[in-house]
Amino acid sequence: MTLTISNLTVAYGDRVVLDDISFTIEDGQIIGLVAPNGTGKTTMFNAIMRFIPVKSGQIEVNETAYSAKDKDVLALHKLITFFPNQADLHENFSGTEHIEMYADMWAGKRDEVKAIIKRLDMADYVDRKVSTYSLGMRQRLCFAMVVAADTPVMFMDEVMNGLDPENVSLVSDILIDLRNDGKIVMVASHLLDNLDEYADRVFFLKDKKLDFVFDHHQDKMDYFKVMCTKKQAKVLEESVTLPEESMHLGNSMLCIPLLSLSEKEQLALYHLIRQLKTGALTVGPLGTSEYYSHLYGLELHSYDRGHDDAKTPV
């Protein structure tokens, strides 16, 4: 199974929202999709699903193209499930009825509904009306519905919204199981560090385009990651020639690649950094949150835990 998007452009009148987006995803892959709010993540899902018109581009599953014609859209929707909006849940139906409905609509896992409920720890409330559910309960229900549909391709738009850390971990584990079952899963999320736990690649949307792809399977370069002020970073740059690939993340972190530096140069750089009395110094590859900060010029956050901005030493 493959999902191939070629030259996808979406516009509302003269306003282009997505411009010439192309990618291919093989079965057994999880793709993270990140960008600031209002920059096209949900629009891309809606365009691929043919929920909205596209200006140009082609959508293929297993090398079969699906146009905006009704018969093609119907066939496409048999292959892809889209994470339901909580507002679309039926308040007077039980959770079990919702899950069974999705399993029946997509000829999915009707015989595994009880197992899905147990895996998501929903047994205590799933037979009650949805009107009694909390935000987190509703979110787990929406996720269970997609799992029960059992389609080859699954779009998860903000699947982690409203979940506590325990349930974020639980849903992450099930996403990994779906990948191991050969599913194609796309996850739009603001929990950037969490994406690093399961995503094979992370797509970054910027300026209406697919600007950068972070591949977790490529060899990762180690960096000195230095929490410092702009003033401290400037002093460091004036004291030693840093590799060209060095990057500033917001106003709080300087990342220095180590690949081109000898052990002697790395040690000398380490001592210089310590002399500047910067904040924390760590060594390791960059993650999704660091690429996000670099691409969008934002401060580093503890994205997964809702903490304040990373503290910058003065």
C-alpha positions in Angstrom: 0.0 0.0 0.0 1.2 3.5 -0.9 -0.2 6.9 -0.6 1.1 9.4 -3.1 0.3 13.0 -3.3 1.6 14.9 -6.3 1.7 18.7 -6.8 -1.3 19.3 -4.5 -2.3 23.0 -4.5 -5.3 24.4 -2.6 -6.6 27.9 -3.0 -9.6 29.9 -1.9 -10.0 32.4 -4.8 -6.7 34.1 -5.2 -5.4 33.0 -1.8 -3.2 30.0 -2.0 -3.2 27.9 1.2 -1.1 24.9 0.1 1.3 25.1 -2.8 2.6 22.2 -4.8 2.8 19.6 -2.1 4.2 16.2 -3.0 5.1 13.1 -1.0 4.8 9.3 -0.9 4.2 7.2 2.2 4.6 3.4 2.2 2.6 1.0 4.3 3.9 0.5 7.9 4.9 4.1 8.4 3.8 6.9 10.7 4.2 10.4 9.5 4.0 13.4 11.8 2.6 16.7 10.5 3.6 19.9 12.2 3.2 23.6 11.7 1.9 26.6 13.7 -1.9 26.9 13.9 -3.6 28.1 10.7 -0.9 27.1 8.3 -2.6 24.2 6.4 -2.4 20.9 8.4 -6.1 20.3 8.6 -6.6 21.7 5.1 -4.1 19.1 3.7 -6.1 16.3 5.3 -9.4 17.7 4.0 -7.9 18.1 0.5 -6.6 14.5 0.4 -9.9 13.2 1.6 -11.6 15.3 -1.2 -13.7 17.1 1.5 -12.7 20.4 -0.2 -11.9 21.3 -3.8 -8.2 21.4 -4.9 -6.8 23.8 -7.5 -4.5 21.1 -8.9 -2.7 17.9 -8.0 -3.2 14.2 -7.9 -4.1 11.8 -5.0 -3.2 8.1 -5.5 -3.5 5.1 -3.3 -1.6 2.0 -4.7 -1.0 3.9 -7.9 -4.7 4.4 -8.5 -5.7 8.0 -8.9 -8.8 9.3 -7.1 -10.5 12.4 -8.6 -13.3 14.6 -7.2 -15.9 12.5 -8.9 -18.5 11.0 -6.5 -17.5 7.4 -7.3 -13.8 8.1 -6.8 -14.5 9.9 -3.5 -16.6 7.0 -2.3 -13.9 4.5 -3.2 -11.2 6.7 -1.5 -13.2 6.9 1.7 -13.3 3.1 2.0 -9.5 3.3 2.2 -9.0 6.3 4.6 -10.5 7.2 7.9 -10.3 10.7 9.2 -10.2 11.3 13.0 -13.7 12.4 13.9 -14.4 15.8 15.4 -15.8 15.6 18.9 -18.6 17.9 17.8 -19.8 15.1 15.5 -20.3 12.6 18.3 -24.0 11.7 19.0 -24.7 12.8 22.6 -27.4 10.2 23.2 -25.4 7.3 21.8 -23.0 5.2 23.9 -19.4 4.9 23.2 -19.8 1.3 22.2 -22.5 2.2 19.7 -20.1 4.7 18.1 -17.2 2.2 17.9 -19.5 -0.5 16.4 -20.9 2.1 13.9 -17.4 2.8 12.6 -16.5 -0.9 12.4 -19.7 -1.6 10.4 -19.3 1.5 8.1 -15.8 0.4 7.0 -16.2 -3.3 7.4 -13.6 -3.1 10.1 -13.0 -4.9 13.4 -16.5 -5.5 14.7 -15.3 -8.7 16.4 -12.5 -6.8 18.2 -14.6 -3.9 19.6 -14.4 -5.3 23.1 -10.6 -5.7 22.8 -10.3 -2.2 21.6 -12.3 -0.9 24.5 -10.2 -2.9 27.0 -6.9 -1.7 25.4 -8.0 1.9 25.7 -9.2 1.4 29.3 -12.7 2.6 28.4 -14.8 -0.2 30.0 -15.9 1.8 33.0 -17.7 4.4 30.9 -18.1 3.2 27.3 -21.7 2.0 27.7 -22.8 5.4 29.1 -24.2 8.1 26.8 -21.5 10.4 25.3 -23.2 13.4 26.9 -21.6 12.3 30.2 -18.1 12.0 28.9 -15.2 14.3 29.7 -12.9 15.8 27.0 -10.3 13.0 27.5 -13.0 10.3 27.3 -14.4 11.7 24.1 -10.9 11.8 22.6 -10.2 8.2 23.4 -13.6 7.3 21.9 -12.7 9.1 18.6 -9.4 7.2 18.5 -11.2 3.9 19.2 -13.6 4.6 16.3 -10.7 5.0 13.9 -8.9 1.9 15.2 -12.2 -0.1 14.8 -12.6 1.1 11.2 -9.3 -0.7 10.4 -8.7 1.1 7.1 -5.2 0.9 5.4 -4.8 4.7 5.8 -5.6 6.7 8.9 -5.5 10.5 9.4 -5.2 11.6 13.0 -5.7 15.3 13.4 -4.6 16.4 16.9 -5.3 12.9 18.3 -3.6 13.8 21.6 -5.8 16.8 22.4 -7.3 16.6 25.9 -5.3 13.5 26.9 -3.4 13.2 30.2 0.2 11.9 30.0 -0.8 8.4 30.8 -3.3 8.3 27.9 -0.8 10.0 25.6 1.5 7.1 26.2 -1.2 4.6 25.7 -2.3 6.1 22.4 1.3 6.3 21.3 1.8 2.6 21.9 -1.3 1.8 19.9 -0.1 4.0 17.0 3.1 1.9 17.0 0.9 -1.3 16.9 -1.0 0.1 13.9 2.3 0.8 12.1 3.4 -2.8 12.8 0.2 -4.0 11.3 1.1 -2.2 8.1 -1.1 0.9 8.3 -0.2 4.3 6.9 -0.9 6.8 9.7 -0.5 10.6 9.5 -0.6 12.4 12.8 -0.9 16.2 13.1 0.2 17.1 16.6 1.6 19.9 18.7 3.2 17.4 21.1 6.5 17.5 19.3 8.7 15.5 21.6 6.0 12.8 21.6 6.2 12.6 17.8 9.8 11.5 18.2 8.6 8.4 20.1 6.8 6.9 17.1 7.0 8.9 13.9 9.2 7.6 11.0 9.2 11.0 9.4 7.9 14.4 10.4 6.7 16.8 7.7 7.0 20.6 8.4 4.6 22.9 6.5 5.9 26.5 6.0 5.0 29.3 3.6 2.3 27.0 2.1 4.9 24.3 1.1 6.3 21.1 2.5 9.4 22.9 3.7 11.3 20.2 5.5 11.2 16.5 6.3 12.8 15.1 9.4 13.6 11.4 8.8 14.1 9.5 12.1 15.8 6.6 10.2 18.6 8.7 8.8 21.9 8.9 10.6 21.6 11.6 13.1 24.4 14.1 13.8 25.3 14.9 17.4 25.3 18.5 18.5 26.4 20.5 21.5 23.1 22.0 22.6 23.8 25.1 24.7 21.2 27.1 26.6 22.5 30.7 26.3 21.6 34.3 25.7 22.2 36.0 22.4 25.0 37.9 24.0 26.7 34.7 25.2 26.3 33.1 21.7 27.8 36.2 20.1 30.9 36.0 22.4 31.3 32.3 21.6 31.1 33.0 17.8 33.7 35.8 18.1 36.0 33.5 20.1 36.0 30.5 17.7 34.9 29.6 14.2 31.8 27.5 14.5 30.7 24.9 11.8 28.4 26.4 9.2 25.6 24.1 10.2 25.4 25.7 13.6 21.9 27.1 14.3 20.1 29.3 16.8 16.8 28.1 18.2 14.7 31.1 19.1 16.6 33.2 21.6 17.6 30.4 24.0 19.6 27.7 22.4 22.7 27.4 20.2 23.2 24.0 18.5 26.7 23.2 17.2 27.3 20.1 15.1 30.2 18.0 16.1 30.8 15.9 13.0 33.4 18.1 11.5 35.2 18.8 14.8 38.1 16.6 16.0 38.0 15.4 19.6 40.6 18.0 20.5 38.4 20.8 19.0 35.3 19.4 20.7 37.1 19.5 24.1 38.4 23.0 23.5 34.9 24.2 22.6 33.4 22.5 25.6 35.8 24.3 28.0 35.1 27.6 26.2 31.4 27.1 26.7 31.8 26.4 30.3 33.9 29.5 30.8 31.0 31.6 29.5 28.8 30.2 32.3 25.9 29.4 30.0 22.9 27.4 31.0 22.6 23.6 30.4 24.9 21.9 27.9 23.8 18.6 26.4 25.0 16.4 23.6 22.8 14.6 21.1 20.9 14.8 17.9 18.2 17.3 17.2 14.6 16.4 17.7 11.3 17.6 16.3 10.8 20.4 18.8 14.3 21.8 18.0 13.7 21.7 14.2 10.4 23.3 14.9 12.0 26.2 16.8 14.6 26.6 14.1 12.2 26.7 11.2 9.6 28.9 12.8 11.9 31.1 14.9 10.1 30.3 18.1 11.3 29.8 21.7 11.8 26.3 22.8 8.9 25.0 24.9 8.2 21.9 27.0 5.6 21.2 24.3 4.5 17.8 25.8 3.9 19.0 29.3 2.5 22.4 29.0 5.3 24.1 30.9 6.4 27.7 30.5 9.0 28.7 28.0 12.5 27.2 28.5 14.3 29.5 30.9 17.1 31.6 29.3 20.1 32.4 31.5 21.1 36.1 31.8 
